[in-house]
């Protein structure tokens, strides 16, 4: 991957984080009812299926969907964790313990590592099947 693509993914991750942060103001979703937090986790998880597929199709054209999905998972988990860490652990002085009361953030640090590679693997399998049927 080029340096430009890494930078673009870093910007994408920051915009993603900022969007979710602004939606969650004033207390980064802490003021939401439990049912609302659970609902948003489910909705975001479902929404990221087509978003991930679209991103993998548009952002990369090399057909390496599984590898690219891992890059996407990295950029939508590690930088977001770092941003959350600076905001919650350092600025709000919660320490690393923020991962418990902000469980809905913590969920995505891990779930994207399952969801994105699975989508990438599915897309790669579909591409392989399409290539095989084109040869026939």
N, C-alpha and C positions, 0 to 999 in steps of 0.2 A: 504494500500500500504506500502511496506517495505521502510526503509530508503535508501536502495540500489537503488530502483526504483526512489525515489525522486531525489537522486543524479544523476542518469542516465538522468532523464528528465532535470535537471538543466544543465548538460553538453550538452545535445541535444539542449537546447534552446540557449546556448552560441555559439555553432557551427553554428546554424541556423543564429543567429544575425551576427556573424563574416563573414559568407559567404555573406549575403546580404550587409553588410558594405563594404567588399572588392570589390564586383561587382559594388557598387555605388561610388567608389573612383573617383576623389579626393574630391568631395564635397558632398558625400552621396546622390547622384542623383540630387542635385540642378542644376548641369550643364546640365542635360538632358532636352530636349524639353518637353513641356506639353504632346504632343501626345505620346511620349515614356514613360512618367510616367504613363499615363492612360493605355497604352498597357501592361506595366509590372504589374500593379495592376490587370488587367483582367487575364493575363496569370498566375500569381502566385495564384490567387483565383482558377482558373480552375485546375492548377497543384496540389493544395492542396486537391482536392477531392480524387484522387487515393492515394496520399501520406498519408492522414489521415486514409483512409480505411486500407491501408497496415500496418501502424503503430499500429492501434487498433487491427489488427489480429495477428501481430507478437509480439508486446511488451507485451500484456496481453493475458492470456489464460483463464480468469475467466468468459467470456461471459457477463460481465457488460459493454457493449459498451457505453451506454449513460453516466454512471458515469466516465468511463475512458476517454471519449472524453472531459469531463469537466476538468479533470486533465490536459489533453493535451492542452486545450484552456488556462488554467491558466498558464502553463509553457511556452507557446508560445506567451503570451501577457504580463503578469506582469514582468517577468525578462527582456524581450526585451524592455519594456517601461523604466525599471530602467537603462539598459545599454544605451539606447538613452538619457535618462535624464542626466546621468553622462557625456556623450559625448557632447550633444548639449546644455542642460540647464546650466550645470556647466562649463565644459571645454571650450566650445565655447561661453559661457556667454550669451546665448539666453534666459535664463529663461524658464519658462513653456510655454511661447509663441511660442516655437519651434513647437508646435503641429499644428500651422496654416501653416507656409511655408513648413513644412514637413508632409503635409496632407496625403501623400501616406503611411507614417508610421502609422499615427493616424488611418487610415482606418482599418488596420489589428488589432489594439488593440481592436476594436469592432467587426469586421466581423468574426474573428475566434470564437467568443462567439456565433455566430449564425450558422456558417458553421459546426464547429466540432460537437456540440451537435446534429445537424440535421443528420449528417452522422452517429453518434453513435446511434441515435434513429432508423434510417433506418436499421442499422445492427442488432440491438436488435430485431426489428420487423421481419426481415428476419429469424433470429435464432428461434424466437418463432413460426413462420409459419412452419419452417422446423421441429421443434420438434413436432408440432401438426400433420403434415403429416406422420412423422415416427411412431406415435402412432396408426395410422389408419391401 
